[in-house]
């Protein structure tokens, strides 16, 4: 049963790059129930919007959860201005279906792109602890946008870094080492990818010729997180599914990627207007 409450205290904040930061928040009930692949929805204050954020880590003993956030809009900008000791009004979760954690016969490839590195980490950790052979591929536009490298390395049998500009690791997209591994490896049981929709689309296209099962984690437009609003609908095998209750993990080969990407762009102008308005108010 999802947990909600008021005034969740931030116990730690750390900037990871110019646009990415981590918050550790006191939420003991949520920390006790969280599983890899699940997410929360938060609201900063009474006037705030509700936004979904993936659970990166949690500590049931300390009663805390960890979130990694990228500053892209009004609410994430507002969150970035909070600090240790400040509070968040509402947290609801854990929401969504967790991923299946089991021992696979072959290798598992886990791919995180950009801010998607944050939600791929708990999956890497849980699957490795279940005894799997893990190959992790982390990619970003540049070195300063990479994160959790050493944490991911700790739970990976092999770690590959890619950057668009070649500032760290291979100068390549994540699909290049992925295709190389699939071509050379004797057995890959599963590929898991989290990142920008266009990245997950092309990862799914890359694995399809090899018939490699591919799971992606979606973060579409979401309001209530209980399947009531329908905002997070996504077409899977021609049927409408709701990412908040049927996902967020889906078969990457079954998603209508073009429709999903088009829907995600529907409110870009309004999101920019809200951010510009917020920044104007802060500067008045």
Order of alpha helices (4+ residues) and beta strands (2+ residues): beta-beta-alpha-beta-beta-beta-beta-alpha-beta-beta-beta-alpha-beta-alpha-beta-beta-alpha-beta-alpha-beta-beta-beta-alpha-beta-alpha-alpha
